Amino acid sequence: MSSSLSDLKHSVGLLRSSLQTLSYKLSFTNLLTPGCTESDWIPFRNSCYLFSHDTMNWTKAKDYCEEKGALLLKIEAGSEKEWVRP
């Protein structure tokens, strides 16, 4: 019986975590900018991000972003650093 209760507590913890993640993701549904409606764009903290796999210099990347109605992200400080891989 103790094992069943432990398993149930573990399942409830996983469910709670999943609900928090879902709630966080759903919080963007009313905040999405037009770019976020496209499948490649990723919503993150009230902004939309596109990770392009194309290789280009800074000027071409900036022009590409402007054509999409976006700005080229320059990671300096703040929450965007969470995107940087160690």
Phi, psi and omega per residue, in radians:
M1 nan -0.681 3.139
S2 -1.088 -0.675 3.122
S3 -1.135 -0.714 3.127
S4 -1.125 -0.717 3.117
L5 -1.142 -0.705 3.104
S6 -1.116 -0.755 3.104
D7 -1.099 -0.718 3.130
L8 -1.123 -0.751 3.107
K9 -1.087 -0.708 3.115
H10 -1.107 -0.769 3.131
S11 -1.106 -0.704 3.109
V12 -1.116 -0.699 3.096
G13 -1.084 -0.763 3.103
L14 -1.124 -0.720 3.111
L15 -1.111 -0.741 3.119
R16 -1.069 -0.758 3.115
S17 -1.103 -0.750 3.117
S18 -1.113 -0.700 3.113
L19 -1.136 -0.681 3.100
Q20 -1.117 -0.748 3.113
T21 -1.102 -0.795 3.127
L22 -1.100 -0.755 3.111
S23 -1.048 -0.754 3.114
Y24 -1.064 -0.801 -3.133
K25 -1.163 -0.678 3.135
L26 -1.205 -0.402 -3.141
S27 -1.097 -0.328 3.136
F28 -1.474 -0.226 -3.006
T29 -1.072 -0.546 3.114
N30 -1.648 -0.026 -3.062
L31 -1.969 -0.029 -3.029
L32 -1.161 2.364 2.998
T33 -1.473 2.861 -3.088
P34 -0.910 -0.624 -3.140
G35 -1.096 -0.489 -3.103
C36 -1.301 -0.186 3.126
T37 -1.386 -0.257 3.092
E38 -1.424 2.553 -2.985
S39 -1.101 -0.482 -3.083
D40 -1.429 -0.289 -3.083
W41 -1.455 2.483 -3.092
I42 -2.041 2.123 3.073
P43 -1.341 2.406 3.087
F44 -2.696 2.028 3.096
R45 0.814 1.050 3.042
N46 1.169 0.292 3.081
S47 -2.321 2.891 3.098
C48 -2.068 2.416 -3.112
Y49 -2.219 2.487 3.051
L50 -2.167 2.134 3.081
F51 -1.740 1.843 -3.126
S52 -1.485 2.508 3.092
H53 -1.666 -0.003 3.135
D54 -1.343 2.461 3.085
T55 -1.668 2.202 3.118
M56 -2.729 2.779 3.100
N57 -1.306 3.048 -3.040
W58 -1.057 -0.758 -3.108
T59 -1.104 -0.793 3.118
K60 -1.136 -0.680 3.113
A61 -1.114 -0.729 3.112
K62 -1.085 -0.808 3.120
D63 -1.080 -0.721 3.111
Y64 -1.030 -0.799 3.141
C65 -1.098 -0.767 -3.134
E66 -1.095 -0.633 3.074
E67 -1.093 -0.519 3.126
K68 -1.526 -0.003 -3.098
G69 1.327 0.496 -3.063
A70 -2.212 3.086 3.075
L71 -2.037 2.528 3.077
L72 -1.287 2.208 -3.106
L73 -1.376 2.268 3.016
K74 -2.047 1.970 -3.073
I75 -1.448 1.988 3.116
E76 -2.108 -0.886 -3.085
A77 -2.726 2.987 3.068
G78 1.523 -2.819 -3.000
S79 -1.167 -0.409 3.128
E80 -1.091 -0.378 3.133
K81 -1.085 -0.339 3.116
E82 -1.124 -0.349 -3.139
W83 -1.433 -0.341 -3.068
V84 -1.312 2.299 3.101
R85 -1.427 2.469 3.127
P86 -1.172 nan nan
